[in-house]
Amino acid sequence: MEKIGKRISSLLILFTIGASYTIWLLGIYHPLIIPWFSHSAYYIGGVALLVLALNWRKLQLFDVFWLLLALGDTVLNLFTAEFRHAETFDMSILPAVILLFVLACKINGFDQLDRVLLLGINLGILALMLYRLFKHLFNSGLINRFFSLDNTLEVIWINVNVIGAVILFAVVTGSILLRSFHKKALDLLVWPLYLVGLAGTWGCQSRTSFLILLSFILVDNLLPKSFFGQHKFWLWLFPLFFILTPFVSYFIAQSETINIFTGRENIWRAFFGEWLTSKQAILAGRPPFLYSAKLLSTHNSYLYLLCNFGVIGYTFLFAAFSGYLLRLKNKVKTLSRYQVSLLFAFFLTLFYGLMEDSLLVIQWTPILFAFLGLALSDEAEISQN
């Protein structure tokens, strides 16, 4: 019975990951996508709760503690919903749903069959996304200017940064999974996968995705994973990152000389100018922030979280992540290479969040936070090194 529950749990998690990818592959206005897109928080949260229920025997006291805090945070968000103009229930449960999904992945884990299925999802989505992208480039004649980066693409069937993100995370996940099987033939497939990922992120002009993918390739192949598996001091970088990011974002926003975030500094400066004027906004959040006539959001996941849920919501979510990561530091003697790669990927995903709201867009949750959830799982800990 326990094995059946485990298999059902794995399939449910895999379904949410595949569904999230499909949103961006087909586009948010596709008739099949609209119901899932509109109610993603409820579907993902419901799946996570079901997985936790099926695996309740594996819950530890630390898990229960954070589940209770998630409930408390949700109650607080409901209490402040009117002030924050959070008119729908999903805008109050967002931080809790993210934590629930991470816990679901952590408790369930992915065995070899699960990893085969997840690999198939990522490679299938990657192939279809690249097909749609390059078909457009060929049909529009833009393929002739592939290396110029002056196509000024903005939208094909969806924003090109979204296309780039799908390619980025499908390649990163796929490469980690290929190496998790410890087969030389599969290891060789990683390099062509990198190549098509770089070509795709470059072709859609998503510079952030291109740079993050290039960074992952360098980090995952040049840094000695055996060293980082044995010496886990570097896990302190996660809580340090969470603490410093709002202050660094504020410094960049106020600087007159730093201009490396393609104009996002102006958005951040405007956000801080509004957010810091209200103590209630600072603590518990404020109405959604929109910038200029284009109605742009914060373009920074951490500022998005501060905007909508305040310091309380920010502290709840990232303190939970920090707690689990530091427990991982003390729990196991050595991290597996698989775990180290997943944590490298998650750390670079956090950097990606400096440029986009994606970390707090619920439809991205199964794709982005699976890195953390799987790295924390027992399945990852017993993975061959």
KATA-V304306 format. One line per field, one symbol per residue. ss: DSSP state (H for helix, E for strand, C for the rest). psi: psi as a letter, one per 20 degrees, with the letter a starting at -180 (. if undefined). A space follows every 50 residues. Layout:
ss=???
psi=???
//
This chain:
ss=CHHHHHHHHHHHHHHHHHHHHHHHHHCCCCHHHHHHHHCHHHHHHHHHHH HHHHCHHHCCHHHHHHHHHHHHHHHHHHHCHHHHCCCCCHHHHHHHHHHH HHHHHHHHCCCHHHHHHHHHHHHHHHHHHHHHHHHHHHHCCHHHHCCCCC CCCCECCCEHHHHHHHHHHHHHHHHHHHHHCCCHHHHHHHHHHHHHHHHH HHHCCCHHHHHHHHHHHHHHHHCCHHHHHHCHHHHHHHHHHHHHHHHHHH HHHHCCCCCCCCCHHHHHHHHHHHHCCCHHHHHHCCCCCCECCCCECCCC HHHHHHHHHHHHHHHHHHHHHHHHHHHHHHHCCCCCHHHHHHHHHHHHHH HHCCCCCHHHCHHHHHHHCHHHHHHHCHHHHCCCC
psi=hhhghggggghgghghghhgghghghqijphhhgggghkhhggggggghg ghghkhhiprhhghghhhhggghggghhhjgghiknhqhhihjghggggg gghggghgroaggghgghghgghgggghghggghgghghijihikgjhkk ilqgpeirphhgghgggghggggghgggiiilphhhhhihghggghgggg hghjknhghghgggggggghhhpohhghhhojhiiihghgghghghhghg gghiqihpmjklihhhghghghhghiiphhgggirrqppppahilqahko hhhgghghiahghgggghhgggghhhhhhigqgpqrhgggghhgghghhh hhihirjhhjohiighghihggghhiqhhhhjqq.
//
